[in-house]
């Protein structure tokens, strides 16, 4: 049933799909539920089936900085904590209730032991890193917003602008000005 998740990372035989299916755990989540807390070691990757998830760094004054936003049908993990097996410096939380499929690190090791084809699961890690790295460079606020518009426009409809601004590492006021500027330039074209 959920073996179609494998299609997001590579090609697998029917027997490999059956093995994969046995290792998955369906998990219903509530709004604001924490899937990975700060200081915990990431022992699973998640496939977001239904709902919205986000990764954030919690500051002492109860303010969060958004590290990543996740829509449905995306793999979600704290890459550094999962790979190095060290305490996470950020949290993974649900913005809405929903459903995730969980795959533990032990299950991944078991699958690779059964078939080297499962080494393709590394693509999960690669996709998670590539979505975060774009905002770690020196892009302008306009470039960041255009990246979202061109590559992940659903984020703008799914999450509040305050969260999008935090994700883009700009203030909500700057985001408003950028959106106005982009809208004006699109109307002129």
KACORQUI-V887787 format. One record per backbone hydrogen bond with DSSP energy under -1.0 kcal/mol. NH is the residue of the N-H (numbers start at 0). CO is the residue of the C=O. If there is no record, write none. Layout:
nh->NH co->CO
nh->NH co->CO
//
This chain:
nh->4 co->1
nh->5 co->2
nh->6 co->3
nh->7 co->4
nh->8 co->5
nh->9 co->5
nh->16 co->12
nh->17 co->13
nh->18 co->14
nh->19 co->15
nh->20 co->16
nh->21 co->17
nh->22 co->19
nh->24 co->101
nh->26 co->99
nh->28 co->97
nh->31 co->93
nh->32 co->29
nh->34 co->91
nh->35 co->91
nh->38 co->87
nh->39 co->36
nh->44 co->102
nh->45 co->75
nh->46 co->100
nh->47 co->73
nh->48 co->98
nh->49 co->98
nh->52 co->69
nh->53 co->92
nh->54 co->67
nh->55 co->90
nh->56 co->64
nh->58 co->62
nh->61 co->58
nh->64 co->56
nh->66 co->54
nh->67 co->54
nh->69 co->52
nh->72 co->47
nh->75 co->45
nh->78 co->76
nh->81 co->77
nh->82 co->78
nh->83 co->79
nh->84 co->80
nh->87 co->39
nh->90 co->55
nh->91 co->35
nh->92 co->53
nh->93 co->32
nh->94 co->51
nh->95 co->51
nh->97 co->28
nh->98 co->49
nh->99 co->26
nh->100 co->46
nh->101 co->24
nh->102 co->44
nh->104 co->42
nh->107 co->103
nh->108 co->104
nh->109 co->105
nh->110 co->106
nh->111 co->107
nh->112 co->108
nh->113 co->109
nh->114 co->110
nh->117 co->114
nh->118 co->115
nh->119 co->116
nh->120 co->117
nh->121 co->118
nh->122 co->119
nh->123 co->120
nh->125 co->121
nh->126 co->122
nh->127 co->123
nh->128 co->124
nh->129 co->125
nh->130 co->126
nh->132 co->128
nh->134 co->131
nh->135 co->132
nh->143 co->139
nh->144 co->140
nh->145 co->141
nh->146 co->142
nh->147 co->143
nh->148 co->144
nh->149 co->145
nh->150 co->146
nh->151 co->147
nh->154 co->151
nh->157 co->153
nh->158 co->154
nh->163 co->159
nh->164 co->160
nh->165 co->161
nh->166 co->162
nh->167 co->163
nh->169 co->164
nh->174 co->170
nh->175 co->171
nh->176 co->172
nh->177 co->173
nh->178 co->174
nh->179 co->175
nh->180 co->176
nh->181 co->177
nh->182 co->178
nh->183 co->179
nh->184 co->180
nh->185 co->181
nh->186 co->182
nh->187 co->183
nh->188 co->184
//
